[in-house]
Structures are given as C-alpha cells and as structure tokens.
Amino acid sequence: MKHGDWFRPVLVSAVCLLWFADGLSPVGSAEKNEPPASSVEAPAKPPALSPPSDAKPKPADAPPPANGSKQPSPAAPEVKPKEAPKSEAGAETGTKAPPPPAGTTGVPPGPPVSPEAKPKPTDAPPPANGSKQPSPAAHEAKPKEGPKKETPAEPGAKAPATPSLPATIIGRDGASMVLVPAGEFTMGSEQGDEDERPVHRVYLDAFYLDKVEVTNARFAKFSASVMSEPPWGFANQEAPIKKGDQPVQWVNWMEATAYCAWVGKRLPTEAEWEKAARGTDGRTYPWGNDPPTPARAVFGLMDGAEPSPAVDAREDGKSPYGALDMAGNLYEWVADWYAEDFYRHSPARNPRGPSQGALKLQRGGSFTNNPYRIRSTFRTKGEPTEHHPRVGFRCAQDPPGPK
C-alpha cells in the first residue's frame, strides 16, 4: 500500500455511515441530493434567452402555474386572455379597445338569454361604429299588406254606384236633351211587318236625345244663317213667328243632317231612336202597351188638318227616358239607310245600318197615321232630298268625354 491509500477506504466508510444515519438511500428526492449550502455551491443559471422582437415580454410578477403544469418557454410569445369590453360608463378616458380578431364582427356577445325571455333593448351591446342602435320595432319587419279584397255584396243588395251621367242636359241650340243609358234592349217585333223581323238583342252605348222634335223657331235661326232658300212657309215668316213651338215640317234628310251638325249634334241611328222610344221592356208604344189616346199622341187626323199642336203638350205619352211625341205628330228622319232585310244580319253592338242605299229611314208615324203605324217598331223610308209636310226630325248627341 502506498502512502496515503489508507485514507480512501476510511473516507468511503464515513460517507456511507452519514447516509444511513440520516435515513437516506442512494436514490432519493431532489432536495436530499442537494449538498448543504455551506459546503456545495449552487450551479450557475443558464443565460436567459432574449424574446423575439415581435413578442411581448413576460411580466416579472407572473405567478407560477398552480396545477403543476410546465411553464411555457421564455422564448414562446405569451397570449393574454381576451378581456370583456368595458361599458361606456366604466371606460377610461383616452383608452382604446383592442382590435377584434380577424373574421369576427367586433361586437362582443351579450349576456346569455333564456329561450323564454327576449333581451331588453338595454341588454344589447352598443354598436361598434358608434351609430345609433335601432329600436326593437325596427327589427320586426311588418308583413306587407296585399290589396284589400272587396267584400261580396249580400244577396239583394244594390251594386255600388258608378259615376253617372246627368239625366238631362241642354244642347247648344238651347233644346233639352234626355239621357238614354248604355245597355241592351229588344229591337223589332214579331207582330209587325216583314222588315221588323227577326226580333234581336242590341247593345248601345249611352247617348242623349232631344226631348222634343226640332221646332220652327230653332230651325229658323239655322235657315237664316246657312240655307240659301228657306223651307216652305218660312219666306213670309209665318212658321217661325206664329208657330215657333211646333215641329218644323218640309225638311229633307240632308237639311236635317246639316242642322244637327250646325248645333254640334247628329241624327240618331235607327237603333238609338227605337230604344229611346220603347225602353228595354219590349213595349209597343212609348208609354206602354195600351192603345194610343189623344192625351198620348197626335194621330188619325185627316190630310189638310192642322199638323200638330205644341210639341210639349203630351206628357202622358212620354217614353221611359222622358222623350215626347215619339209616336204620331211627325215622322222623324234617322241616320241609317233603309234595307228590308237588315235585321237578319244586324250587328249586335251599336248598329249603324247599311253602308249605302237609296232611301233613308223614317220612324214614329205622323198625325195622319193609325195606331199600327205609330208603334215604336214601325219602319218607313223616303228619299234623302224629299220634302214632306208630315216629316220632321230631332237630334242626338254623344256624352262628353272619351267614348
């Protein structure tokens, strides 16, 4: 044994005795393995790594994790937990809220709401852009109302009134005119002549018709202004002065047409004349189906007798629309050409008669006719240039406005 080798076994034995004396084993806890502070120096700490330039420094007073989990490496950037935004009342002056994460609206969610209860307006967070928050009523869109449906009328109830035309008007010549409303009527007669058949339905637009035949006084104004030669009886002013309220005679179809145009009117069509005379119930005479009497019509007089008294003296014989002397007194020119078989192919709406012909129609009968010829469906004719003492006329007019 060399000098000094004896010391090594003694030293090992002493150390082992110290371990057993203190109740230690060669494999122990980390605390027991550490040598006393007086005899063993603590190892030097490794140099701290500097955090990257874009990472925030770790707070110095951050406590260690309570659950024993590993503390993140100093090099890893620390992510702060997202803080709930402060209310406007509690926000500090000059502080700015952190920008919202990408992909979010920037509006933090409000407190949880139970399914039964709707959040009050005060519970909703303020808008992020500072605009006024809409009221709850603005969020509830009202359903768009559709067009209101009309309530069906009760059985027997009258239809709603439509804008109606006046029942009477005054023409440019000062004559009173009565309204004949639009609608259908029955035209013709199975008890009449061959040219009155077949009976058929006709629709007419509304029109106005002179209440009485054109008088001597009114026609005299036209004669003095337009005609180069006055009708018979006008040369000595006997007709217009002494019999001014009686219907004008000796007027042909062309003169009647010219007068109506002069006062802004026209001759009625044959269909218009018949509807104005008998209405829509198919009556025989303007007043009904009873036979004529002197109180209703001027008829059955002898040739050479006084042709007619005043035109407005027979109210008992007026038509359903108020027209007078549409039976007897004088035949009346109408606008249509005459054709015996026209009813067989007459249009069902606003017929105007044949497009051409040789004779013009006359309706209504005269003061010399019998009851058969003063029926409202009776048809006769004459040449357009013919002057006759038993023929006169009256005018028609369309309602004002578009037709």
C-alpha positions in Angstrom: 0.0 0.0 0.0 1.2 3.3 -0.9 1.4 6.2 1.3 -2.0 7.8 1.7 -4.0 5.0 0.2 -5.3 4.0 3.6 -7.4 7.2 3.7 -9.7 6.3 0.8 -11.5 3.3 2.5 -11.9 5.3 5.6 -13.4 8.2 3.8 -15.9 6.0 1.9 -17.0 4.3 5.0 -17.5 7.6 6.8 -19.7 8.9 4.0 -21.8 5.7 4.0 -22.3 5.9 7.7 -23.5 9.5 7.4 -26.1 8.5 4.7 -27.6 5.7 6.8 -27.5 7.8 9.9 -29.7 10.4 8.2 -32.1 7.7 6.8 -31.1 8.4 3.2 -30.7 5.9 0.3 -28.5 6.4 -2.7 -31.7 7.2 -4.8 -33.6 10.0 -3.0 -35.5 13.1 -3.7 -34.0 16.1 -5.5 -34.0 18.0 -2.2 -31.9 15.4 -0.3 -29.4 15.1 -3.1 -28.6 18.7 -2.9 -25.5 19.3 -0.7 -25.7 21.7 2.2 -25.5 25.3 1.2 -22.4 25.7 3.3 -20.4 23.1 1.6 -21.8 22.9 -2.0 -22.2 25.8 -4.3 -25.4 26.2 -6.4 -24.8 25.7 -10.1 -24.9 28.8 -12.2 -28.2 29.6 -14.0 -28.0 29.4 -17.8 -28.1 32.7 -19.6 -31.7 33.9 -20.3 -32.7 33.9 -23.9 -33.9 37.3 -25.2 -37.5 37.2 -26.5 -38.1 37.8 -30.2 -38.7 41.4 -31.3 -42.5 40.8 -32.1 -43.3 39.0 -28.8 -44.4 40.8 -25.7 -42.1 40.5 -22.6 -43.3 38.2 -19.8 -44.4 40.1 -16.7 -41.9 39.8 -13.9 -44.6 39.2 -11.2 -46.4 36.4 -13.1 -47.0 33.6 -10.5 -46.0 30.0 -11.4 -48.8 27.7 -12.6 -50.9 26.3 -9.8 -51.6 22.9 -11.2 -48.0 21.8 -11.7 -48.1 22.1 -15.4 -45.0 23.1 -17.2 -44.3 26.8 -17.5 -44.1 27.9 -21.2 -40.7 28.5 -22.5 -39.5 32.1 -22.2 -39.0 32.2 -26.0 -42.7 31.4 -26.7 -44.9 34.6 -27.1 -47.4 35.0 -24.3 -51.0 35.2 -25.3 -53.1 37.3 -23.0 -56.6 36.1 -22.2 -59.4 38.1 -24.1 -60.9 40.7 -21.8 -64.6 41.6 -21.9 -65.0 45.2 -23.2 -65.8 47.7 -20.6 -69.1 49.6 -20.7 -69.1 53.2 -21.9 -69.6 54.4 -18.4 -66.6 52.4 -17.0 -64.2 53.0 -19.9 -61.2 55.2 -19.0 -60.6 58.3 -20.9 -58.1 58.0 -23.7 -58.0 54.2 -23.7 -58.8 52.3 -26.9 -60.3 48.8 -27.1 -58.1 46.2 -28.7 -59.0 45.5 -32.4 -61.2 42.5 -32.9 -59.7 39.2 -34.2 -59.8 38.6 -37.9 -63.1 37.1 -39.1 -65.3 38.5 -36.3 -67.7 41.4 -36.3 -66.1 43.1 -33.4 -69.2 43.2 -31.3 -68.8 41.1 -28.1 -71.7 38.8 -27.3 -74.1 39.9 -24.6 -75.1 38.0 -21.5 -76.8 34.6 -22.0 -80.5 34.9 -22.6 -83.0 32.2 -21.7 -85.1 30.9 -24.5 -88.3 32.1 -22.9 -87.3 35.7 -22.4 -86.3 38.1 -25.1 -83.4 40.5 -24.3 -84.4 44.0 -23.4 -83.1 46.8 -25.6 -80.7 47.9 -22.8 -79.1 44.4 -22.7 -77.8 44.6 -26.3 -74.2 45.8 -26.7 -73.6 49.2 -28.2 -72.8 49.3 -32.0 -69.1 49.1 -32.7 -69.2 52.0 -35.2 -70.9 54.5 -32.8 -74.2 54.6 -34.8 -77.5 54.8 -33.0 -78.9 51.4 -32.2 -82.3 50.8 -33.9 -85.3 50.4 -31.8 -86.7 46.8 -31.4 -89.7 47.8 -33.5 -87.4 48.4 -36.5 -86.1 44.8 -36.4 -89.6 43.4 -36.5 -90.5 43.7 -40.2 -94.2 44.1 -40.6 -95.7 41.8 -43.3 -96.6 43.6 -46.5 -100.3 44.0 -46.8 -101.7 42.9 -50.1 -104.6 44.6 -52.0 -107.8 44.6 -50.0 -110.4 42.3 -51.3 -113.9 43.7 -51.7 -116.5 42.2 -49.5 -119.0 40.4 -51.7 -122.4 42.1 -51.7 -125.2 40.4 -49.8 -128.0 38.9 -51.9 -130.5 41.6 -53.0 -128.0 44.4 -52.3 -127.6 47.1 -55.0 -124.4 47.2 -56.9 -122.1 50.1 -56.0 -122.9 53.3 -57.8 -120.7 54.2 -60.7 -120.1 57.8 -61.9 -123.3 58.5 -63.7 -124.2 60.9 -66.5 -126.7 63.7 -65.8 -130.3 62.7 -66.7 -130.8 65.8 -68.8 -128.6 68.4 -70.5 -129.1 71.5 -72.6 -127.8 71.4 -76.1 -126.0 74.2 -77.9 -129.3 75.2 -79.6 -131.0 75.5 -76.2 -133.0 72.3 -76.5 -133.4 70.0 -73.6 -131.9 66.5 -74.1 -132.6 63.3 -72.1 -130.1 60.5 -71.4 -130.6 57.0 -72.8 -128.2 54.9 -70.7 -125.9 52.3 -72.2 -127.2 48.7 -72.3 -129.1 46.1 -74.3 -132.7 46.2 -75.5 -135.0 44.2 -77.7 -135.3 45.5 -81.3 -138.0 44.5 -83.7 -141.5 42.9 -83.5 -142.9 39.5 -84.5 -146.4 41.2 -84.8 -145.1 43.8 -87.3 -144.1 43.9 -90.9 -141.6 41.7 -92.5 -138.8 44.2 -92.2 -139.3 44.3 -88.4 -138.2 40.7 -88.1 -136.4 38.9 -86.6 -136.5 40.2 -83.1 -133.0 40.6 -81.8 -131.0 42.0 -78.9 -128.8 45.1 -79.5 -126.3 46.8 -77.2 -126.0 50.6 -77.4 -123.6 53.0 -75.8 -125.1 55.8 -73.8 -126.3 58.9 -75.7 -128.5 61.9 -75.4 -131.6 62.7 -77.5 -133.7 65.8 -77.9 -136.7 65.8 -75.6 -138.9 67.1 -78.4 -138.7 67.5 -82.2 -136.8 70.5 -83.6 -139.1 73.4 -83.6 -139.8 76.1 -86.3 -138.2 78.8 -84.1 -134.9 76.9 -83.8 -134.7 75.8 -87.4 -135.4 79.4 -88.5 -132.0 80.5 -87.0 -130.2 77.8 -88.9 -132.1 78.7 -92.1 -131.2 82.4 -91.8 -127.5 81.6 -91.2 -126.9 78.7 -93.6 -129.7 78.0 -96.1 -129.9 79.8 -99.4 -133.6 79.0 -99.7 -135.8 78.6 -96.6 -138.2 75.7 -96.3 -141.8 76.2 -97.4 -143.7 78.6 -95.1 -140.6 80.4 -93.9 -140.5 83.0 -96.7 -143.2 85.2 -95.0 -142.0 84.3 -91.5 -145.4 82.7 -90.7 -143.9 79.5 -89.4 -141.1 80.8 -87.2 -143.2 83.6 -85.8 -146.8 82.3 -85.4 -145.9 78.6 -84.9 -142.5 78.8 -83.4 -143.1 76.0 -80.8 -144.5 73.5 -83.3 -142.2 70.9 -85.0 -140.6 72.0 -88.3 -142.0 70.4 -91.5 -140.9 70.2 -95.1 -137.3 69.4 -94.1 -135.5 66.8 -96.1 -132.8 64.4 -94.7 -129.9 66.5 -95.9 -131.2 69.6 -94.2 -131.9 67.8 -91.0 -128.4 66.4 -91.0 -126.9 69.8 -91.6 -128.9 71.4 -88.8 -127.7 68.8 -86.3 -124.1 69.3 -87.3 -124.6 73.1 -87.0 -125.5 72.8 -83.3 -122.9 70.2 -82.5 -125.1 67.2 -82.7 -126.1 64.4 -85.1 -129.1 62.4 -86.3 -129.8 59.3 -84.1 -129.3 55.9 -85.6 -132.4 53.7 -86.1 -131.5 51.5 -83.1 -130.9 54.6 -80.9 -134.3 56.0 -81.9 -136.1 52.7 -81.2 -134.5 52.2 -77.8 -135.3 55.8 -76.8 -138.9 55.3 -77.8 -139.7 51.9 -76.2 -137.0 51.3 -73.5 -135.8 47.8 -72.5 -139.0 46.0 -71.7 -140.2 45.5 -75.4 -143.3 47.7 -75.1 -145.3 48.5 -78.2 -145.6 52.3 -77.6 -143.5 54.8 -75.7 -146.0 54.9 -72.8 -146.5 51.0 -72.7 -148.8 48.5 -74.4 -152.1 50.4 -74.0 -153.7 51.8 -77.2 -153.0 55.4 -78.1 -155.3 58.2 -77.0 -155.3 62.0 -77.9 -153.7 62.6 -74.5 -150.7 60.5 -75.5 -150.2 61.1 -79.2 -151.4 63.1 -82.2 -152.7 60.5 -84.8 -155.6 59.7 -87.0 -156.2 63.2 -88.4 -157.3 63.9 -92.0 -154.9 65.3 -94.6 -155.1 69.0 -94.6 -155.7 69.3 -90.9 -153.5 71.2 -88.6 -150.4 69.1 -88.4 -149.7 69.3 -84.7 -150.2 71.4 -81.6 -147.4 72.5 -79.3 -144.7 69.8 -79.0 -144.5 69.7 -75.2 -148.3 69.2 -74.6 -148.5 65.4 -74.2 -146.7 64.3 -71.0 -148.9 61.2 -70.8 -147.2 59.9 -74.0 -143.6 60.2 -72.9 -141.1 57.4 -73.3 -139.3 55.6 -70.5 -136.5 58.2 -70.7 -138.8 61.3 -70.9 -138.8 62.0 -74.7 -142.1 63.4 -76.0 -144.0 62.9 -79.3 -142.2 59.8 -80.4 -145.5 58.3 -81.5 -147.5 60.3 -84.1 -147.3 64.0 -84.8 -144.5 63.8 -87.4 -142.3 61.1 -88.9 -138.7 61.6 -87.9 -135.5 61.2 -90.0 -132.8 58.9 -88.7 -129.2 58.5 -89.9 -129.5 55.0 -91.4 -130.0 53.8 -94.9 -133.0 51.6 -95.3 -132.7 47.8 -96.1 -135.7 45.5 -95.7 -133.6 42.5 -94.5 -131.1 44.4 -92.4 -132.3 42.8 -89.1 -131.2 39.4 -90.4 -127.5 40.4 -90.2 -127.6 43.4 -88.0 -124.5 43.8 -85.7 -125.3 43.1 -82.0 -123.5 46.3 -80.8 -124.1 49.9 -82.0 -125.6 49.1 -85.4 -125.3 51.9 -88.0 -127.4 50.5 -90.8 -126.3 49.5 -94.3 -123.2 51.3 -95.7 -125.2 52.5 -98.7 -128.7 52.6 -100.1 -131.2 54.7 -102.0 -133.7 55.6 -99.2 -133.3 56.9 -95.7 -135.3 55.7 -92.7 -138.2 57.5 -91.0 -139.6 56.4 -87.6 -142.5 57.2 -85.3 -145.5 57.8 -87.6 -147.4 61.0 -88.2 -150.5 62.9 -87.3 -152.4 61.2 -90.1 -151.5 57.6 -89.2 -153.5 54.9 -87.4 -152.3 53.1 -84.2 -150.5 50.4 -86.2 -148.1 52.8 -87.9 -147.2 54.8 -84.8 -145.8 51.7 -83.0 -142.2 52.1 -81.8 -141.0 49.3 -84.2 -142.7 50.5 -87.4 -140.3 51.4 -90.2 -140.8 53.5 -93.3 -138.5 55.4 -95.7 -138.0 58.3 -98.0 -135.6 59.8 -100.5 -132.9 62.0 -98.8 -133.9 65.0 -100.9 -137.6 64.7 -100.3 -139.6 67.5 -98.6 -142.8 66.3 -97.0 -145.3 68.0 -94.7 -145.5 65.0 -92.4 -141.8 64.6 -91.7 -139.6 66.3 -89.1 -136.6 65.3 -87.0 -134.8 65.5 -83.7 -131.1 65.3 -82.8 -128.8 63.1 -80.8 -125.5 63.7 -79.0 -122.8 61.6 -77.5 -121.9 62.1 -73.8 -119.0 64.4 -73.2 -115.5 62.8 -72.8 -114.0 59.7 -74.4 -116.4 57.2 -75.7 
